[in-house]
Amino acid sequence: MKEPVSSTQYRFSYQIRSARDLPADFDLQNENLSFEFGIFLPQDQFPDVHKGSSHPARVFLLENHGLTIYTHPSSHQAVARIDLAGLQMVEQGRFLLRCWVSFFTAQIDRTFFFSSESSRTVSGLLKQIRCRWLPHNAPGKVSLGRSREIEDGIAFKFQKRLEKEIDTDETIEEMMFIPPQKIYQRKHLLRKVIYVPGDLLAITSQRVLWITDREQGGTRIAWEYRTLRTDYCSG
């Protein structure tokens, strides 16, 4: 009988709809798991010979009140659990082909790396998290505000990133944008170029959203819910 392929050899991410979709070598079939949404992320294809894999194969399982992350048994990493009630900020970023997602609570912060090929799968998970974590409004038309710099096309990538990130039931209340710049300095015969990153800060009906190209070559996104809680703002 042919041995099943180890999930460490998988080269694709996918959505987990039921326990039958769980990789067999994670040994989760007998855990009596109850989850509403899940994803599998493969490990990096070219791990460091000395340090090992920067992102081993992982399973993310989301239930109504929390997120549980299982790492492939060969990595010998403990199970990570994140309570959505205590979640303060989520950060998603990319630099070239290397991506990451970070979860911050008052006690811990956890970062998980993955390949850019899995970005769409991770975005699906983050959207499901937002549905359970952020407050909900009646569905309405998405407004992108009236930033002259964005309308004039000075930072097209910021506008497209904002349009992609805003949910259908979310409205932008206030927005501030500082465009990126290149400053040229000359000393004797040498010319030096200093890159000043751009920043877009949007206060929406659900969260504070920060978009920056501070990681040159990619986009880094962060959003925070605590500052938008009704009891916090009114207090």
Backbone hydrogen bonds in HBPLUS format (Angstrom, degrees):
<---DONOR---> <-ACCEPTOR-->    atom                        ^
c    i                          cat <-CA-CA->   ^        H-A-AA   ^      H-
h    n   atom  resd res      DA  || num        DHA   H-A  angle D-A-AA Bond
n    s   type  num  typ     dist DA aas  dist angle  dist       angle   num
A0009-GLN N   A0006-SER O   2.95 MM   3  5.66 164.1  1.98 118.5 123.8     1
A0010-TYR N   A0007-SER O   3.16 MM   3  5.10 159.1  2.21  99.5 106.0     2
A0014-TYR N   A0040-PHE O   3.21 MM  26  5.45 149.5  2.31 136.2 144.2     3
A0040-PHE N   A0014-TYR O   2.86 MM  26  5.45 155.0  1.93 159.2 166.5     4
A0016-ILE N   A0038-GLY O   2.65 MM  22  4.59 174.9  1.66 121.4 123.2     5
A0021-ASP N   A0018-SER O   2.97 MM   3  5.63 159.8  2.01 118.6 124.7     6
A0022-LEU N   A0019-ALA O   3.22 MM   3  5.43 163.4  2.25 107.7 112.7     7
A0026-PHE N   A0023-PRO O   3.20 MM   3  5.79 166.9  2.22 118.6 121.4     8
A0027-ASP N   A0024-ALA O   3.20 MM   3  5.86 166.6  2.21 118.1 122.2     9
A0031-GLU N   A0028-LEU O   3.13 MM   3  5.23 166.8  2.14 114.3 115.2    10
A0036-GLU N   A0062-LEU O   2.78 MM  26  5.86 163.6  1.81 152.4 157.4    11
A0037-PHE N   A0062-LEU O   3.20 MM  25  5.17 147.0  2.32 144.5 147.7    12
A0062-LEU N   A0037-PHE O   2.70 MM  25  5.17 173.6  1.71 175.3 173.1    13
A0039-ILE N   A0060-PHE O   2.95 MM  21  5.34 147.2  2.06 142.8 153.1    14
A0060-PHE N   A0039-ILE O   2.96 MM  21  5.34 165.2  1.98 155.8 160.7    15
A0041-LEU N   A0058-ARG O   2.90 MM  17  5.28 166.2  1.92 153.9 157.8    16
A0058-ARG N   A0041-LEU O   2.93 MM  17  5.28 159.0  1.98 150.2 157.2    17
A0044-ASP N   A0055-HIS O   3.18 MM  11  5.88 131.4  2.43 133.3 146.9    18
A0048-ASP N   A0052-GLY O   3.21 MM   4  4.88 131.3  2.46 133.3 121.7    19
A0052-GLY N   A0048-ASP O   2.82 MM   4  4.88 139.8  1.98 130.2 136.5    20
A0072-HIS N   A0057-ALA O   2.90 MM  15  5.45 153.5  1.97 164.5 160.3    21
A0059-VAL N   A0070-TYR O   2.78 MM  11  5.08 158.4  1.83 150.9 157.7    22
A0070-TYR N   A0059-VAL O   2.82 MM  11  5.08 166.4  1.83 156.6 159.2    23
A0061-LEU N   A0068-THR O   2.86 MM   7  5.25 170.6  1.87 159.4 162.5    24
A0068-THR N   A0061-LEU O   2.87 MM   7  5.25 168.9  1.88 154.3 158.0    25
A0063-GLU N   A0066-GLY O   2.95 MM   3  5.49 175.8  1.95 173.3 174.2    26
A0084-LEU N   A0065-HIS O   3.00 MM  19  5.52 156.7  2.05 130.5 136.4    27
A0067-LEU N   A0082-ILE O   2.87 MM  15  5.13 158.7  1.91 146.9 153.8    28
A0082-ILE N   A0067-LEU O   2.80 MM  15  5.13 161.4  1.84 155.9 161.6    29
A0069-ILE N   A0080-ALA O   2.75 MM  11  5.07 166.5  1.77 155.5 159.6    30
A0080-ALA N   A0069-ILE O   3.07 MM  11  5.07 166.9  2.09 148.6 150.3    31
A0075-SER N   A0072-HIS O   2.93 MM   3  5.82 167.2  1.95 132.7 136.5    32
A0076-HIS N   A0073-PRO O   3.15 MM   3  5.44 152.8  2.23 109.1 116.8    33
A0086-GLY N   A0083-ASP O   3.10 MM   3  5.55 140.5  2.27 108.7 118.6    34
A0087-LEU N   A0084-LEU O   3.21 MM   3  4.91 156.4  2.27  95.9 103.1    35
A0088-GLN N   A0104-PHE O   2.83 MM  16  5.71 170.7  1.84 159.4 161.8    36
A0225-TYR N   A0088-GLN O   3.37 MM 137  6.05 153.6  2.44 150.3 157.9    37
A0089-MET N   A0104-PHE O   3.34 MM  15  5.14 160.4  2.38 134.0 136.2    38
A0104-PHE N   A0089-MET O   2.92 MM  15  5.14 157.0  1.98 165.1 162.0    39
A0090-VAL N   A0223-TRP O   3.22 MM 133  5.82 157.6  2.28 159.1 165.8    40
A0223-TRP N   A0090-VAL O   3.11 MM 133  5.82 161.3  2.15 162.9 168.8    41
A0091-GLU N   A0102-SER O   2.93 MM  11  4.98 161.3  1.96 141.0 145.4    42
A0102-SER N   A0091-GLU O   2.71 MM  11  4.98 158.5  1.75 147.6 154.5    43
A0092-GLN N   A0221-ILE O   2.86 MM 129  5.21 154.9  1.92 145.2 153.6    44
A0221-ILE N   A0092-GLN O   2.72 MM 129  5.21 166.6  1.73 162.4 166.7    45
A0093-GLY N   A0100-TRP O   2.96 MM   7  5.36 164.2  1.99 148.7 151.4    46
A0100-TRP N   A0093-GLY O   3.03 MM   7  5.36 152.8  2.10 140.6 140.6    47
A0094-ARG N   A0219-THR O   3.05 MM 125  5.60 130.5  2.30 136.0 150.2    48
A0095-PHE N   A0098-ARG O   2.77 MM   3  5.29 165.5  1.79 162.1 167.3    49
A0098-ARG N   A0095-PHE O   2.97 MM   3  5.29 157.9  2.02 137.5 135.3    50
A0116-SER N   A0097-LEU O   3.04 MM  19  5.07 141.2  2.20 142.1 141.2    51
A0099-CYS N   A0114-PHE O   2.93 MM  15  5.26 155.4  1.99 175.5 174.8    52
A0114-PHE N   A0099-CYS O   2.97 MM  15  5.26 157.1  2.02 132.2 134.0    53
A0101-VAL N   A0112-PHE O   2.97 MM  11  5.49 147.8  2.07 146.0 156.1    54
A0112-PHE N   A0101-VAL O   2.92 MM  11  5.49 161.1  1.96 151.2 156.9    55
A0103-PHE N   A0110-ARG O   2.85 MM   7  5.35 154.6  1.92 150.7 158.5    56
A0110-ARG N   A0103-PHE O   2.93 MM   7  5.35 154.2  2.00 149.2 156.5    57
A0105-THR N   A0108-ILE O   2.83 MM   3  5.33 169.5  1.84 172.5 170.1    58
A0118-SER N   A0115-SER O   2.94 MM   3  5.64 161.5  1.98 119.5 125.3    59
A0119-SER N   A0116-SER O   3.12 MM   3  5.15 166.6  2.14 111.2 112.6    60
A0122-VAL N   A0118-SER O   3.04 MM   4  6.32 162.9  2.07 159.1 163.9    61
A0123-SER N   A0119-SER O   2.89 MM   4  6.06 156.5  1.95 150.5 157.2    62
A0124-GLY N   A0120-ARG O   3.12 MM   4  6.37 146.3  2.24 141.1 149.0    63
A0125-LEU N   A0121-THR O   3.23 MM   4  6.64 148.8  2.33 142.4 150.3    64
A0125-LEU N   A0122-VAL O   3.07 MM   3  5.05 116.2  2.49  94.9 110.2    65
A0126-LEU N   A0122-VAL O   2.94 MM   4  6.26 161.9  1.97 156.6 161.1    66
A0127-LYS N   A0123-SER O   2.99 MM   4  6.16 150.1  2.08 143.9 151.5    67
A0128-GLN N   A0124-GLY O   3.21 MM   4  6.45 152.7  2.29 140.5 147.1    68
A0129-ILE N   A0125-LEU O   2.95 MM   4  6.30 148.5  2.05 147.3 157.0    69
A0130-ARG N   A0126-LEU O   2.91 MM   4  6.17 158.9  1.96 148.1 153.0    70
A0131-CYS N   A0127-LYS O   3.11 MM   4  6.34 148.9  2.21 142.6 150.5    71
A0132-ARG N   A0129-ILE O   3.05 MM   3  5.34 134.0  2.27 103.2 115.3    72
A0133-TRP N   A0129-ILE O   2.84 MM   4  5.90 139.2  2.00 149.8 163.1    73
A0134-LEU N   A0130-ARG O   2.97 MM   4  5.32 159.8  2.01 133.9 140.4    74
A0150-ILE N   A0147-SER O   3.09 MM   3  5.39 119.8  2.47 102.4 116.4    75
A0151-GLU N   A0147-SER O   2.94 MM   4  6.23 166.1  1.96 158.8 163.2    76
A0152-ASP N   A0148-ARG O   2.85 MM   4  5.95 152.2  1.93 150.2 157.0    77
A0154-ILE N   A0149-GLU O   3.12 MM   5  5.60 152.6  2.19 173.8 170.1    78
A0153-GLY N   A0150-ILE O   3.03 MM   3  5.20 157.9  2.08 106.1 112.7    79
A0158-PHE N   A0155-ALA O   3.16 MM   3  5.51 130.9  2.42 104.1 116.1    80
A0159-GLN N   A0155-ALA O   3.34 MM   4  6.75 157.8  2.39 150.6 156.2    81
A0160-LYS N   A0156-PHE O   3.03 MM   4  6.33 164.7  2.05 157.5 161.0    82
A0161-ARG N   A0157-LYS O   2.98 MM   4  6.00 153.0  2.05 138.1 145.8    83
A0162-LEU N   A0158-PHE O   2.93 MM   4  6.08 154.0  1.99 146.4 153.3    84
A0163-GLU N   A0159-GLN O   2.96 MM   4  6.20 163.8  1.98 152.5 156.6    85
A0164-LYS N   A0160-LYS O   3.03 MM   4  6.14 153.0  2.10 142.5 149.6    86
A0165-GLU N   A0161-ARG O   3.02 MM   4  6.12 142.5  2.16 139.8 149.6    87
A0166-ILE N   A0162-LEU O   3.06 MM   4  6.15 156.1  2.12 158.7 162.0    88
A0170-GLU N   A0167-ASP O   3.19 MM   3  5.27 151.2  2.28 117.5 115.7    89
A0205-SER N   A0171-THR O   2.79 MM  34  5.39 133.4  2.01 149.2 163.8    90
A0173-GLU N   A0203-ILE O   2.74 MM  30  5.62 155.8  1.79 149.9 158.4    91
A0174-GLU N   A0203-ILE O   3.19 MM  29  5.16 158.3  2.24 137.8 144.2    92
A0203-ILE N   A0174-GLU O   2.82 MM  29  5.16 164.8  1.84 146.9 152.2    93
A0176-MET N   A0201-LEU O   2.82 MM  25  5.22 158.1  1.86 152.8 160.4    94
A0201-LEU N   A0176-MET O   2.83 MM  25  5.22 166.9  1.84 159.9 164.1    95
A0178-ILE N   A0199-ASP O   2.79 MM  21  5.18 168.9  1.80 161.5 165.3    96
A0199-ASP N   A0178-ILE O   2.89 MM  21  5.18 152.0  1.97 143.3 152.5    97
A0181-GLN N   A0196-VAL O   2.90 MM  15  5.05 161.5  1.93 146.2 152.2    98
A0196-VAL N   A0181-GLN O   2.86 MM  15  5.05 170.6  1.87 148.9 151.3    99
A0183-ILE N   A0194-ILE O   2.83 MM  11  5.03 171.7  1.84 153.3 154.7   100
A0194-ILE N   A0183-ILE O   2.78 MM  11  5.03 171.6  1.79 153.1 156.0   101
A0185-GLN N   A0192-LYS O   2.75 MM   7  5.03 171.0  1.76 158.8 161.8   102
A0192-LYS N   A0185-GLN O   2.59 MM   7  5.03 167.6  1.60 162.7 166.1   103
A0187-LYS N   A0190-LEU O   2.85 MM   3  5.36 160.0  1.89 158.7 165.1   104
A0190-LEU N   A0187-LYS O   3.06 MM   3  5.36 158.5  2.11 132.8 130.6   105
A0200-LEU N   A0211-ILE O   2.80 MM  11  5.09 152.8  1.87 156.1 163.1   106
A0211-ILE N   A0200-LEU O   2.86 MM  11  5.09 163.8  1.89 151.8 157.3   107
A0202-ALA N   A0209-LEU O   2.83 MM   7  5.10 168.5  1.84 155.6 159.6   108
A0209-LEU N   A0202-ALA O   2.80 MM   7  5.10 174.9  1.80 160.9 162.7   109
A0204-THR N   A0207-ARG O   2.89 MM   3  5.35 167.6  1.91 172.8 173.4   110
A0208-VAL N   A0224-GLU O   2.94 MM  16  5.17 156.5  1.99 145.8 153.6   111
A0224-GLU N   A0208-VAL O   2.87 MM  16  5.17 146.4  1.99 139.2 150.3   112
A0210-TRP N   A0222-ALA O   2.68 MM  12  5.11 167.2  1.69 170.4 171.9   113
A0222-ALA N   A0210-TRP O   2.87 MM  12  5.11 160.3  1.91 151.3 155.7   114
A0212-THR N   A0220-ARG O   3.05 MM   8  5.45 163.2  2.08 160.5 165.2   115
A0220-ARG N   A0212-THR O   2.90 MM   8  5.45 173.0  1.90 174.9 175.5   116
A0218-GLY N   A0215-GLU O   2.98 MM   3  5.73 145.6  2.10 150.5 152.4   117
A0228-LEU N   A0225-TYR O   2.85 MM   3  5.47 160.2  1.89 124.1 130.9   118
A0229-ARG N   A0226-ARG O   3.30 MM   3  5.54 173.9  2.31 112.9 114.6   119
A0232-TYR N   A0229-ARG O   3.09 MM   3  5.15 122.3  2.44  97.1 112.1   120
A0233-CYS N   A0229-ARG O   2.91 MM   4  6.14 167.0  1.93 163.6 166.1   121
A0234-SER N   A0230-THR O   3.01 MM   4  6.03 159.8  2.05 149.5 155.2   122
